[in-house]
Amino acid sequence: MDKLRAIKYFLKVSETGSFTRTAKEFGVPASSVSRRIQDLEKDLGAVLFHRSTRLVKLTELGALYLEEISPAVATIENTNEILQQHALKPSGILRVTANPGYGRFRLMPALRKLRKLYPDIVIDVELTDRLVNLSQNPVDIAIRATASPPERTVACKISNNRFVMVASPKYLKAHGVPKSLAELRAHKTLHYRGPNGPLSWYAKTVEGWEELSHSIAFISTEGEALVEEALTGFGIGLIPVWAIGAHLEAGRLIELKLNDTELSISRNDNSGIFLLYHRPKYSIRKIRAAVDFLIAELTDLD
């Protein structure tokens, strides 16, 4: 039995929950994947998956095996790639993930520049709010908005992720400029929908952060949609500076400040945008080149 190949099949089935999808990923028949997994289970003396016609799910022992084996396989693959690329220029597939809003507004333009510098790097981008475990995922670089970067990763803060309250001149002319928290409650607001629902707005008081209740007029998972609604004059948005800097400079959006409080979408003052990667992977030329370039290109701490 080719045990390393069987383990790779095991890791991919754990990720996809499907023998068929795993087989397509490797370009082999599904029966080959199933046979290799059975051989691995026989060798280990443990059942790794619960199998049914609809679902393939890790057993308790399978989950334990996944947790223990993933870092070892990643180390082997990283070491192989380091040696293969030792005398070469940066090349190969670079897997990057980022929050959708930041990804579209800031990351994608930076990646286009990176591609011109290193044309032999093939960039594979996933824009998602889903949290990624870098030790159990083929992703090379992750960019996330968080106050608590995951442990066992190198976390480089590239932005303070400062949010500002904005509206268009058209909206303010029609509805007036709110100067206090009480006045703000009478206005229509635009909200981003995260993985767990619409993001709340918080007001900072002497007792801490207070969640606001007001008239929500628009909700979207797309940051671009929120910016567009603010530009058209549909309501007031609480939007990160990195998404609207050009609109603020051009006067298409006006920053609003309340006399009696400041607003945020987080109760945590330490929230920021972080670039994350695993330290061992930095030895791989394509990842070192990408990390160095993206930190230089994206770092903006206001």
C-alpha positions as CSV (number, residue, x, y, z in Angstrom):
1,M,0.0,0.0,0.0
2,D,1.2,3.5,-0.9
3,K,0.5,4.8,2.6
4,L,1.2,8.5,1.8
5,R,-1.2,8.5,-1.1
6,A,-3.8,6.8,1.1
7,I,-3.4,9.5,3.7
8,K,-3.7,12.2,1.1
9,Y,-7.0,10.6,0.0
10,F,-8.1,10.5,3.6
11,L,-7.4,14.2,4.1
12,K,-9.3,15.1,1.0
13,V,-12.3,12.9,1.9
14,S,-12.3,14.6,5.3
15,E,-12.5,18.0,3.6
16,T,-15.0,17.2,0.9
17,G,-17.1,14.5,2.7
18,S,-17.3,12.6,-0.6
19,F,-15.3,9.8,-2.2
20,T,-16.6,10.9,-5.7
21,R,-15.4,14.5,-5.3
22,T,-12.1,13.3,-3.9
23,A,-11.6,11.0,-6.9
24,K,-12.2,13.9,-9.3
25,E,-9.7,16.0,-7.5
26,F,-7.0,13.3,-7.9
27,G,-8.2,12.1,-11.4
28,V,-8.8,8.5,-10.3
29,P,-11.8,6.3,-10.0
30,A,-13.9,6.6,-6.9
31,S,-13.3,2.9,-6.3
32,S,-9.5,3.5,-6.0
33,V,-10.1,6.1,-3.3
34,S,-12.5,3.8,-1.4
35,R,-10.0,0.9,-1.6
36,R,-7.0,3.0,-0.4
37,I,-9.1,4.2,2.6
38,Q,-10.1,0.7,3.4
39,D,-6.5,-0.4,3.3
40,L,-5.5,2.5,5.5
41,E,-8.2,1.6,8.0
42,K,-7.1,-2.1,8.0
43,D,-3.5,-1.0,8.6
44,L,-4.5,1.2,11.5
45,G,-7.0,-1.2,12.9
46,A,-9.6,1.6,13.1
47,V,-12.7,2.8,11.2
48,L,-12.0,6.3,10.0
49,F,-15.4,7.2,8.4
50,H,-19.1,6.6,8.9
51,R,-20.4,5.7,5.4
52,S,-24.0,6.0,4.1
53,T,-25.6,6.6,0.7
54,R,-25.8,10.3,1.5
55,L,-23.0,11.1,3.8
56,V,-19.3,10.3,4.6
57,K,-18.4,11.5,8.0
58,L,-15.4,11.2,10.3
59,T,-15.6,8.8,13.2
60,E,-14.3,10.0,16.5
61,L,-11.0,8.1,15.8
62,G,-11.0,9.5,12.3
63,A,-11.2,13.1,13.7
64,L,-8.4,12.3,16.1
65,Y,-6.3,10.9,13.2
66,L,-7.0,13.9,11.1
67,E,-5.9,16.3,13.8
68,E,-2.6,14.5,14.4
69,I,-1.7,13.6,10.8
70,S,-2.5,17.0,9.0
71,P,0.5,18.9,10.3
72,A,2.9,16.0,9.5
73,V,1.6,15.8,5.9
74,A,1.8,19.6,5.5
75,T,5.4,19.5,6.7
76,I,6.3,16.8,4.1
77,E,4.7,18.7,1.3
78,N,6.2,22.0,2.3
79,T,9.7,20.4,2.5
80,N,9.3,18.8,-0.9
81,E,8.3,22.1,-2.4
82,I,11.2,24.0,-0.8
83,L,13.7,21.6,-2.2
84,Q,12.0,21.6,-5.7
85,Q,12.0,25.4,-5.8
86,H,15.5,25.9,-4.3
87,A,17.1,27.0,-7.5
88,L,14.0,28.3,-9.2
89,K,12.2,31.6,-9.5
90,P,8.9,31.9,-7.7
91,S,6.4,29.7,-9.4
92,G,3.5,27.3,-8.8
93,I,0.0,27.6,-7.4
94,L,-0.4,30.2,-4.6
95,R,-3.6,29.7,-2.6
96,V,-4.9,32.8,-0.9
97,T,-8.1,33.4,1.0
98,A,-9.6,36.7,2.3
99,N,-12.8,38.3,3.6
100,P,-15.0,39.1,0.5
101,G,-15.1,42.9,1.0
102,Y,-11.4,43.4,1.7
103,G,-10.7,40.9,-1.0
104,R,-12.5,42.8,-3.7
105,F,-11.6,46.3,-2.7
106,R,-7.9,45.8,-1.7
107,L,-6.5,42.3,-2.2
108,M,-7.5,41.7,-5.9
109,P,-5.8,44.9,-7.2
110,A,-2.6,43.9,-5.2
111,L,-2.7,40.4,-6.6
112,R,-2.8,41.8,-10.2
113,K,0.4,43.7,-9.4
114,L,1.9,40.5,-7.9
115,R,1.1,38.6,-11.0
116,K,2.9,41.1,-13.2
117,L,6.0,40.8,-11.0
118,Y,5.9,37.0,-10.9
119,P,4.1,35.7,-14.0
120,D,5.0,32.0,-13.1
121,I,2.9,32.1,-10.0
122,V,-0.7,30.9,-10.5
123,I,-3.0,32.6,-8.0
124,D,-5.9,30.6,-6.6
125,V,-8.2,33.0,-4.6
126,E,-11.1,32.2,-2.4
127,L,-13.1,35.1,-1.0
128,T,-15.1,33.9,2.0
129,D,-16.0,34.7,5.6
130,R,-15.5,31.0,6.5
131,L,-12.7,30.5,9.0
132,V,-9.7,28.5,7.7
133,N,-7.4,26.3,9.7
134,L,-4.1,26.8,8.0
135,S,-2.6,23.7,9.6
136,Q,-5.4,21.5,8.0
137,N,-5.9,23.4,4.7
138,P,-3.8,23.9,1.6
139,V,-4.3,27.7,1.8
140,D,-0.9,29.5,1.8
141,I,-1.9,33.0,2.9
142,A,-5.1,34.1,4.7
143,I,-6.3,37.7,5.2
144,R,-8.8,38.1,8.0
145,A,-10.5,40.8,10.0
146,T,-10.2,39.7,13.6
147,A,-9.2,40.9,17.1
148,S,-7.7,37.5,18.0
149,P,-5.4,36.0,15.2
150,P,-5.2,32.2,15.4
151,E,-2.3,30.7,17.4
152,R,0.5,28.8,15.6
153,T,0.5,31.3,12.7
154,V,2.5,34.3,11.8
155,A,0.0,37.2,12.0
156,C,1.0,40.6,10.4
157,K,-1.4,43.4,11.1
158,I,-1.8,45.3,7.8
159,S,-4.8,47.6,8.7
160,N,-6.5,48.9,11.8
161,N,-9.9,48.1,10.0
162,R,-11.3,51.5,11.1
163,F,-15.0,52.0,10.3
164,V,-16.5,55.4,9.7
165,M,-20.1,56.5,9.5
166,V,-20.8,58.0,6.0
167,A,-23.7,59.2,3.8
168,S,-24.0,60.9,0.5
169,P,-24.5,64.7,0.1
170,K,-27.9,63.8,-1.5
171,Y,-29.0,61.8,1.6
172,L,-27.9,64.5,4.0
173,K,-29.6,67.3,2.1
174,A,-32.9,65.3,2.2
175,H,-32.7,64.0,5.8
176,G,-30.3,66.2,7.7
177,V,-27.0,65.5,9.5
178,P,-27.3,63.5,12.7
179,K,-25.3,65.1,15.5
180,S,-26.1,62.8,18.4
181,L,-27.0,59.2,19.1
182,A,-30.6,60.2,19.6
183,E,-30.8,61.9,16.2
184,L,-29.1,58.9,14.5
185,R,-32.0,56.6,15.6
186,A,-34.3,58.5,13.2
187,H,-32.2,57.7,10.2
188,K,-32.1,54.7,7.8
189,T,-29.0,52.6,8.1
190,L,-27.1,50.1,5.9
191,H,-25.7,46.9,7.4
192,Y,-23.4,44.1,6.4
193,R,-24.5,40.5,6.9
194,G,-21.8,38.3,8.3
195,P,-21.8,34.5,8.8
196,N,-24.1,34.8,11.9
197,G,-26.5,37.5,10.6
198,P,-26.5,41.3,10.2
199,L,-23.6,43.0,12.0
200,S,-24.8,45.3,14.8
201,W,-23.6,48.8,15.4
202,Y,-22.1,49.6,18.8
203,A,-21.8,53.0,20.6
204,K,-19.0,53.6,23.1
205,T,-20.3,54.8,26.4
206,V,-18.6,55.3,29.8
207,E,-19.9,51.9,30.7
208,G,-18.5,50.2,27.6
209,W,-20.0,49.3,24.2
210,E,-23.7,49.5,23.8
211,E,-25.5,47.7,21.0
212,L,-27.8,50.1,19.0
213,S,-31.3,49.5,17.9
214,H,-32.3,51.6,14.9
215,S,-34.1,51.6,11.5
216,I,-32.2,49.2,9.2
217,A,-33.0,49.9,5.6
218,F,-30.7,47.6,3.7
219,I,-28.7,44.5,4.5
220,S,-26.1,42.7,2.2
221,T,-23.3,40.2,2.3
222,E,-21.5,42.3,-0.3
223,G,-19.5,45.3,0.8
224,E,-19.7,46.8,-2.7
225,A,-23.5,46.8,-2.4
226,L,-23.4,48.8,0.8
227,V,-21.1,51.3,-0.7
228,E,-23.3,51.7,-3.8
229,E,-26.4,52.2,-1.6
230,A,-24.6,54.8,0.4
231,L,-23.5,56.6,-2.8
232,T,-27.1,56.6,-4.2
233,G,-28.4,58.2,-1.0
234,F,-30.4,55.4,0.4
235,G,-29.1,55.6,4.0
236,I,-26.1,55.9,6.4
237,G,-23.4,53.3,6.4
238,L,-20.7,52.3,8.8
239,I,-18.0,51.2,6.4
240,P,-14.3,50.5,6.6
241,V,-12.0,53.3,5.4
242,W,-10.2,51.0,3.1
243,A,-13.4,50.5,1.0
244,I,-14.3,54.2,0.6
245,G,-11.1,56.3,0.7
246,A,-11.5,57.5,-2.8
247,H,-15.2,58.4,-2.3
248,L,-14.3,60.4,0.8
249,E,-11.5,62.3,-1.0
250,A,-13.8,63.1,-3.9
251,G,-16.7,64.2,-1.7
252,R,-19.1,61.5,-3.0
253,L,-19.4,60.4,0.6
254,I,-19.2,62.5,3.8
255,E,-17.8,61.3,7.1
256,L,-20.3,61.8,10.0
257,K,-19.3,62.2,13.6
258,L,-21.6,62.2,16.6
259,N,-21.0,64.7,19.5
260,D,-21.8,62.2,22.2
261,T,-20.3,58.9,21.2
262,E,-18.2,57.0,18.6
263,L,-19.5,54.0,16.7
264,S,-18.0,50.6,15.8
265,I,-19.2,47.2,14.5
266,S,-17.1,45.5,17.2
267,R,-16.9,45.7,21.0
268,N,-13.1,45.0,20.7
269,D,-10.8,48.0,20.2
270,N,-8.0,45.7,18.9
271,S,-9.7,44.5,15.8
272,G,-7.7,44.7,12.6
273,I,-6.9,43.2,9.2
274,F,-4.2,40.5,9.5
275,L,-2.2,38.7,6.9
276,L,-1.7,35.1,8.2
277,Y,0.7,32.3,7.2
278,H,2.5,29.3,8.6
279,R,6.2,30.1,9.4
280,P,7.6,26.9,7.7
281,K,5.9,27.8,4.4
282,Y,7.8,31.1,4.3
283,S,10.8,29.1,3.1
284,I,8.9,28.4,-0.2
285,R,9.9,31.0,-2.8
286,K,6.4,31.7,-4.1
287,I,5.1,32.2,-0.6
288,R,8.0,34.3,0.6
289,A,7.7,36.5,-2.5
290,A,3.9,36.9,-2.0
291,V,4.0,37.6,1.7
292,D,6.7,40.2,1.4
293,F,4.9,41.9,-1.5
294,L,1.5,41.9,0.0
295,I,2.7,43.2,3.4
296,A,4.4,46.1,1.6
297,E,1.5,46.8,-0.7
298,L,-1.4,46.4,1.7
299,T,-0.1,47.8,5.1
300,D,-2.1,50.9,6.0
301,L,-2.3,51.5,9.7
302,D,-4.0,54.9,9.3
